[in-house]
Amino acid sequence: METAREEWLHARKSGIGGSDIAAICGVNPYASPLDVYLDKLGLIAPKEENSAMRLGTKLEPVLAELYTEETGKSLILSPLVRHHKKTWALGTPDRLIHNELRGVELKTAGLRSAHLWGEEEDAIPPHYILQCQWYMAVTGFPDWDVAVLIGGQDFHIYHLTGDAELQAQLFDIGGRFWRDHVLAQSLPALDASESWDTYLSAKYARHSDALLSASEEAERW
């Protein structure tokens, strides 16, 4: 019997999610279009949790509590959600606000990335903007919040409103990727990402045997 996590990993392979769309658009610093393609077809193992990912998961309940203390809004866990028509468009938001059409992403950021978080209410890293816009497009919710703990001491809440034009573009990009690459099992375009370097190095291994000296006959030829 599959565990809850295994069921979730299996389900997320059946469509394009929030972190996937940012990678497909080339703005996810942690994944490329090739990573999404290989993941959806089960050609690579699920990414192992590193210490930052593990800590972020452990801190989610704390960030949810901080969000509730600051806003007075109760949060609930979200199931995997799908668009009512585009069933390949899916996502698993971190939290939903109880009795309100809004979701919340809970993030942690190190000091080295603190400069990516601005003072304006929507000044957050681009891949998180696309993730939130994707979730709004999938759920139909008009607003989304991002609660972030920066450097372990600065807690901020950012607010994003839905952008219908951007969401339509994301649906177009995600739909073409799902149809033309995942379903067609056709590799995405080559790029300069580390993922492609790893893929090509494994597929076309370099010959590493020692060179042989030419014989006298070969030298004459």
Stockholm file with secondary structure:
# STOCKHOLM 1.0

chainA/1-221         METAREEWLHARKSGIGGSDIAAICGVNPYASPLDVYLDKLGLIAPKEENSAMRLGTKLEPVLAELYTEETGKSLILSPLVRHHKKTWALGTPDRLIHNELRGVELKTAGLRSAHLWGEEEDAIPPHYILQCQWYMAVTGFPDWDVAVLIGGQDFHIYHLTGDAELQAQLFDIGGRFWRDHVLAQSLPALDASESWDTYLSAKYARHSDALLSASEEAERW
#=GR chainA/1-221 SS CCCHHHHHHHHHTTSBCHHHHHHHTTCCTTCCHHHHHHHHTTCSCCCCCCHHHHHHHHHHHHHHHHHHHHHCCCEEECCCEECSSCTTBEECCSEEETTSSEEEEEEEECGGGGGGSCSSTTCCCHHHHHHHHHHHHHHCCSEEEEEEEETTTEEEEEEEECCHHHHHHHHHHHHHHIIIIIITTCCCCCCSCHHHHHHHHHHSCCCCSCCCCCCHHHHHC
#=GC SS_cons         CCCHHHHHHHHHTTSBCHHHHHHHTTCCTTCCHHHHHHHHTTCSCCCCCCHHHHHHHHHHHHHHHHHHHHHCCCEEECCCEECSSCTTBEECCSEEETTSSEEEEEEEECGGGGGGSCSSTTCCCHHHHHHHHHHHHHHCCSEEEEEEEETTTEEEEEEEECCHHHHHHHHHHHHHHIIIIIITTCCCCCCSCHHHHHHHHHHSCCCCSCCCCCCHHHHHC
//
